[in-house]
Amino acid sequence: MDQTVVRLTAVDLDEVVELESICFAYHWTREQFLLGLDRGIFTILGTWAAGTLVSYIAFSLIEDEMEILNLAVHPAHRKKGLATLLLTEAFKICRKQAIKKSYLDVKRSNFQAIGLYRKFGYRQTGVRLNYYPDTKEDALLFMYDFTSEIL
């Protein structure tokens, strides 16, 4: 798929929140995203199709750590490699900024996301019981170690 990843800004937050509401029962608000962007700790990358935001990844970079906050792909655009593309671009940013570790949590039942993260080299490091407010589902904790990469 020939798709361009772009950095999203506060101007794009209405579209980000709309995609959030399509993809997640419990989703972030515009204000939460804006606060992270205003403080300079959130990076949001996305892809567009026909003027509509169809995927995005939001992550924080603090000191030498990255935390993936959300990764969403519109249901009509799944299985086209967009999540892989976004994560690849996020990793490029991390490498340029000498990030050492990346963390994330994911619903235990989200097998597609778990497969993606494992494909990228994330390993499970723990579990948060009853973590997600909408389903009381457990969160699996994953970590990626950039320092173990062979250059």
C-alpha positions as CSV (number, residue, x, y, z in Angstrom):
1,M,0.0,0.0,0.0
2,D,1.4,3.4,-1.0
3,Q,0.6,5.5,2.0
4,T,2.2,8.6,3.4
5,V,2.6,9.0,7.2
6,V,2.3,12.6,8.4
7,R,2.7,14.2,11.8
8,L,-0.6,15.3,13.2
9,T,-1.2,18.6,15.1
10,A,-3.9,20.2,17.2
11,V,-5.6,21.1,14.0
12,D,-6.2,17.4,13.3
13,L,-7.5,16.5,16.8
14,D,-11.2,16.4,15.8
15,E,-10.4,13.7,13.3
16,V,-8.3,11.8,15.8
17,V,-11.1,11.8,18.4
18,E,-13.6,10.8,15.7
19,L,-11.4,7.8,14.8
20,E,-10.9,7.0,18.5
21,S,-14.7,6.8,18.9
22,I,-15.0,4.5,16.0
23,C,-12.3,2.1,17.1
24,F,-12.6,2.2,20.9
25,A,-15.5,2.0,23.3
26,Y,-13.5,3.9,25.9
27,H,-11.6,6.6,24.2
28,W,-9.4,9.7,24.8
29,T,-10.9,13.2,24.7
30,R,-9.7,16.0,22.5
31,E,-8.5,17.8,25.6
32,Q,-6.3,14.9,26.7
33,F,-4.6,14.8,23.3
34,L,-4.3,18.6,23.3
35,L,-2.7,18.7,26.7
36,G,0.0,16.2,25.6
37,L,0.7,18.0,22.4
38,D,0.9,21.4,24.2
39,R,3.4,20.0,26.7
40,G,5.5,18.6,23.8
41,I,5.4,15.1,25.1
42,F,2.9,13.5,22.6
43,T,3.7,12.7,19.0
44,I,0.8,11.7,16.8
45,L,1.4,10.3,13.3
46,G,-1.4,9.4,10.9
47,T,-2.5,8.4,7.4
48,W,-5.3,9.9,5.4
49,A,-7.5,8.6,2.6
50,A,-9.8,10.9,0.6
51,G,-9.5,13.6,3.2
52,T,-10.4,11.3,6.1
53,L,-8.0,10.2,8.8
54,V,-7.9,6.4,8.6
55,S,-5.1,5.5,11.1
56,Y,-3.0,7.1,13.7
57,I,-0.4,6.2,16.4
58,A,0.0,8.4,19.5
59,F,3.0,8.0,21.7
60,S,4.9,9.9,24.3
61,L,8.6,10.5,24.4
62,I,10.0,11.3,27.8
63,E,13.7,11.2,28.4
64,D,14.9,8.0,26.8
65,E,11.5,6.1,26.9
66,M,8.6,5.9,24.5
67,E,5.1,4.8,25.5
68,I,2.6,3.9,22.9
69,L,-0.7,5.5,24.0
70,N,-3.0,4.4,21.2
71,L,-2.8,2.9,17.7
72,A,-6.0,2.9,15.7
73,V,-6.9,1.9,12.2
74,H,-10.4,2.5,10.8
75,P,-12.2,-0.8,10.4
76,A,-12.6,-0.3,6.7
77,H,-8.9,0.2,6.3
78,R,-7.6,-2.7,8.4
79,K,-5.3,-5.5,7.0
80,K,-3.6,-3.0,4.6
81,G,-0.4,-2.6,6.6
82,L,-1.2,0.8,8.1
83,A,-0.4,-0.3,11.7
84,T,2.9,-1.7,10.6
85,L,3.6,1.5,8.6
86,L,2.8,3.7,11.6
87,L,4.9,1.7,14.1
88,T,7.8,1.6,11.6
89,E,7.7,5.4,11.4
90,A,7.4,5.7,15.2
91,F,10.5,3.5,15.6
92,K,12.5,5.7,13.2
93,I,11.7,8.7,15.4
94,C,12.8,6.7,18.5
95,R,16.1,5.7,16.9
96,K,16.9,9.3,15.9
97,Q,16.2,10.5,19.5
98,A,18.2,7.7,21.1
99,I,15.2,6.2,22.8
100,K,16.2,3.1,24.8
101,K,12.9,1.4,25.7
102,S,9.3,1.4,24.4
103,Y,6.3,0.4,26.5
104,L,2.7,-0.3,25.8
105,D,-0.4,-2.1,27.2
106,V,-2.9,-3.9,25.1
107,K,-6.2,-5.8,25.8
108,R,-5.6,-9.5,26.4
109,S,-8.2,-10.2,23.7
110,N,-6.6,-8.0,21.0
111,F,-4.8,-10.8,19.2
112,Q,-4.1,-8.7,16.1
113,A,-2.3,-6.0,18.0
114,I,-0.4,-8.5,20.1
115,G,0.8,-10.2,16.9
116,L,1.9,-6.9,15.5
117,Y,3.9,-5.9,18.6
118,R,5.5,-9.4,18.8
119,K,6.5,-9.1,15.1
120,F,8.3,-5.9,16.0
121,G,10.1,-7.6,18.8
122,Y,8.1,-6.5,21.9
123,R,8.0,-9.0,24.7
124,Q,5.4,-9.3,27.4
125,T,6.6,-8.1,30.8
126,G,3.5,-8.2,32.9
127,V,-0.3,-8.0,33.4
128,R,-2.6,-5.3,34.8
129,L,-5.8,-7.1,36.0
130,N,-9.2,-5.6,35.2
131,Y,-7.4,-2.6,33.6
132,Y,-9.8,-1.4,30.9
133,P,-12.8,0.5,32.2
134,D,-15.2,-0.5,29.4
135,T,-14.8,-4.3,29.8
136,K,-12.7,-4.8,33.0
137,E,-10.4,-6.8,30.7
138,D,-6.8,-7.4,31.7
139,A,-4.0,-5.4,30.0
140,L,-0.9,-7.2,28.9
141,L,2.2,-5.1,29.3
142,F,4.9,-5.1,26.6
143,M,8.4,-3.7,26.3
144,Y,10.8,-3.2,23.4
145,D,14.5,-2.7,24.1
146,F,16.1,-0.5,21.4
147,T,19.5,-1.0,23.1
148,S,19.4,-4.7,22.1
149,E,19.2,-3.9,18.4
150,I,22.0,-5.1,16.2
151,L,23.0,-2.1,14.1
